[in-house]
Amino acid sequence: MAVLIRFDEIKSLVSNIDIVTAMEEGFIQYSNGNTVVPPVGELLFEKPKGDVHIKYGYINNADYYVIKIASGFYDNPKLGIASGQGMMLLFDQKTGVPKAILMDEGHLTDLRTAAAGALSSKYFAPKIVKAIGIIGTGIQAKLQLQYLQNQTSCRIVWVWGRHKKNTEKFATELGADFTINIATSPSEVAKHCNLIVSTTPSEIPLLKADDIHTGTHITAVGSDTHDKQELESALLGKADIVIADSIPQSKNRGEIYRAVKDGEISEHEIDELGKAIQDLKLQRSNDDQITIVDLTGVAVQDIMIANAVYAAHLKSQNL
């Protein structure tokens, strides 16, 4: 019988898990062809605006396979509900027997995305980060900034959000650990920062090619469907290095999809994160390069974090 692991226990268990290292191993397994990850299942809603992603798969010769259901309904905060929701289901890979239901309410998706952002900065951020730029003010924006603490000593931050109240709240909540400056536009963020993370569900480009200075790294995490876009396509054309978390997924979603569709880059110019981690020639080689990592979210991330949480649960129960 499957064990039910509730939200409070999950939050306690993940505090002792090195999620960034787990993501690194997962991306390597994925790019090395040691996983089975089918195309993303997707439901898109208009009234109210929202999307649901079903991601699933397994690592060859591992113990379990994982199915993850995660949603984002962007009017939820008006109802006092977090925009992100979801759960992860873990099954025995040899028998199909259900092993665990992780009632994470989308929390594990948030954490594995933030960890992937930190991992991207580990290999592509400039050596000296003069300021960190954050586009967006939601949960992912906060987590991205917090996870970056282990990758850079920089604590100077410029943040831009659509709503003044939310931006001020962001600055207040994180002001104890960072020097937070509120920008009036995404271009002002780019003016001051050489490490930028974009975290919004925007369908209109927020960062333009002319905004970005030499040596800037951008991690784009908001565009995970075919109609979302945070970066102007010409910006990817301007970049020296463009990395996808998943080349197959970049063919139908994310910043790379839009830039290829607009003719600003070609598919053969893209490398994959798991390969770049293993190959110095694919990583940033100098501080004059503009680098972009497009994170659309890959099922192997969910596989890694679900396995880690379940293992931690068994350990806590002395099983």
Secondary structure by P-SEA (a helix, b strand, c coil): cbbbbcaaaaaaaacccaaaaaaaaaaaaaaacccccccccccccccccbbbbbbbcccccccbbbbbbbbbbcccccccccccccbbbbcccccccccccccccaaaaaaaaaaaaaaaaaccccccccbbbbccccaaaaaaaaaacccccccbbbbbcccaaaaaaaaaaaccccbbbbbccaaaaaacccbbbbbcccccccccccccccbbbbbbccccccccccccaaaaaaccbbbbccccccccccaaaaaaaaccccccccccaaaaaaccccccccccbbbbbbbcccaaaaaaaaaaaaaaaaaaacc
